[in-house]
Amino acid sequence: MHCLSLTTAGLSGISFFLAQNGHANLAFAAQNWHVISGFLAQNWQELAGSLSGALCVWLLIRQNIWNWPIGIINNIFYIIIFYKSGLYADMGVQFVYIAVAIYGWWNWLHGGVNHSELRVVRASAAGLLGYAALAAVGTTVLYWVLRRFTPSTVPFADGLTSSLFLTAQYMMSRKLVENWWFWIVGDVLVIGLYIYKHLYLT
C-alpha cells in the first residue's frame, strides 16, 4: 500500500511538472510565433530536406523500397542547401548519392539470387577494411579538390564526412548491416560542421 501511494504521488508530481512546463512552452511558442514562422519560412528548403531525410531513415530501417525515391528528393533539396552554405563536397556528393540510389533501388529489387529481392548480409572483416580504406582515399581526394578548386573554408571536415557518407550509401545499396557504422561516425563528426555553417535543422 505504501509503495502504491508513493507511485501515485510520483506520477502526480510528474504530471504536474509536465503540465506546468507544457503550458510554459506553449506560451513561449505563442509569444515568439512570428520569429519561429519567419525562421521556418526562410529555411523551408532545409526543413523539407531534414524531414525527407528523417522519413528516408525510417523507411530504410523497415527495408522499405520507398526509401530510395524519398532519398533522391532529399538529395535534390541538399544540393541547393549545401551550395548556398559553401559545403561543396557535400553538394557534389549528392549527385553521386542520386546515382547510387538508382542503383540501390534496382539492386534491392533484383540483386538477390536469380534476380530476386536482395537480402540483408554482414560485411567480412576484410570487406570492412576495404570500405574504411575507400573512405580514407575519398577523404584525401576530396580534400585536395576542395583546397585546389573551391573557396571552401572547411575542406578536411567536408571531405571526411562526405566520404564516410558516400561509403555508407554504397554499403546501404548492398544491404550491408555495417553501413550504419559509417553513417553514425559521419553523423557524430558532422554535427559540429553543420552548426558552424548555421544548418541547425540539418
N, C-alpha and C positions, 0 to 999 in steps of 0.2 A: 504494500500500500504506500509506504514511504517513497519507494522508488517510482511508483506511478505518479505521485504528487510532484516529485522533482522533475520528472519528464514533462508533465503538464505545464509546470511553471516555466521550464526551459523553453518549451515550444511557444508559450505565450510571449515570453521575452523576445524570442527570435521574430515572431510575427509583428510585435510592436516595433522592433528595430527596423524591420523591412518596410513597414507601413510608413514610419516617420521619414526614413531615407528615400523611399519611393516618392512620397509627396514632395520632398525637397528637390529631388532630381527632376520631377515633372515641372515644378515651379521654375527651376533654373532653365530648363529647356524652353518653357513658355516665354520667359523674360528675354532669352537670347535667341529666339527662333529666327529673327532676321539675320543674325550673324551665321547661325548654322545653315539656314537655307541659302544664304549667299555663298558660303564656302562650298556647299554641295553643287550649286549651280555653276560655280567657277571651275569645279573639279569633277564634273559629271563623267568625263571620259575615264578618269581614274576610278571613280566609284563603279562604273559599269565594268571596267577591267577587273577590279577586285571581286565584285560579285560573280562575274562569269568564271573567274579563277577558282573561287570557293566552290561553285557548282561543279566545275570540272573535276576537282579533287574528290568531291562527294560521289560523283558518278564513277570515277576511277576506282575508288575503294570497293564499289559494288561490281566492278568489272563490267560496267555498262558501256556499250559501244558508243553511246551518245557523248561520252567524254571527249571524243576526237573532234566532232564538229563544234562543240561548245569551246573546246580548246583553241580551235582556229579563230573563232570570234574573239576570244581573249587575246590571242596573238596580234590581231589587227588593231585592237584598242591600244596595246602596249607598244606597237610600232610608233604610233603617234605620241604617246606619253613619254617614252624614252628619248625620242628625237627632241622633244621640247625640253627635256631635262638634261640633255647633253650626255646621256648614257649610251654611247654609240655602239658599243659591243652588245649590250642588252638589246638595243634596237635591231641591229643586224642579225642577231641570233634568232629573233622572232621569225624571220623569213625561213631560216633553216628549220625551226620548230614546225612551221606550216608544212614544209616538205616531209619532215619525219612523221607528222601527224597523218598525212595522207597515206604514207607507207604503213604506219601503225594501224590505221583504220582498216586497211586491206589485210594486213598480217594477222590482226586479231580474228578476222572472219575466215581467212583461208590459209593461215600459216602453219596449221597443225598437220598431223599425219593425213596423207591423202587429201590435202587441201581442206581439212576440217577446221573447226574453231581451235585457235591456239590455246594451250593450257599453261597455267602458271608453273614456273620452274625456278630453281635456285641456281645462282651462278657458282661455278667452281672457284677454288682459291686462285688458280691461275687466271681465270677469267676476270676476277675482281682486280687482280694486279694489273691486268691489261687495261681495264676500264680506268683505273686510277692513273696509269701511265698516259692514257689518252687524254684525260682531263689535265694532266700536267703539261703535256705538249700543247694542248689547246690554249692553256693559260699563257704559255711563252709566246706563241704566235700572236694571240690577240693583244697581249701587252705591247709587243713590237709594233703591230699595226696601229694601235691606238696612239702610241707615243710618236710614231713617224707621220701618220696621215690625218690625225684628228686633233681638235683642241681639247681633248678630254682632260679633266682635272683629276681623274681617279682611274688611270689606265690599268693598274695592277688589280685593284678591287673589282673593277668592271670585268676585266678579262678572266679573273679567277672564278667569280660567281657565274659568269656566262658559260664557262667551260664545264663547271660542275653541273649546271642545269641542262646543258646540251647533252652531256653524257647520260644524265638521268633520263632525259626524254627518249634517247635511243634505247636504253635498257628497258624503259617502260613499254616501248613498242614491241620488245621481245618478251614481254611479261616476265621479266626477271624480278623477283621479290626485292632484291638488294637495290633496286632503283631508288627505294625510299631513303637509303643511307645517304646517297648523293644529294637528293632533294633536301633532306634535313640539314646536312652540313652546309649546303649552299644557302639555305634559308636563314640559318643562325648567323652566318657571315654577312648576309646582305641586309640585315635589319639596320645596322649602323649606316650602311651606304645609302639606303633609301631615306633614312631620317636626315642625313647630311644633304640630300637632294630635295628635301621637303615633300617627299612622296609618302605622307603619313598613312593614307588609306592603303596603299600598296604594302 
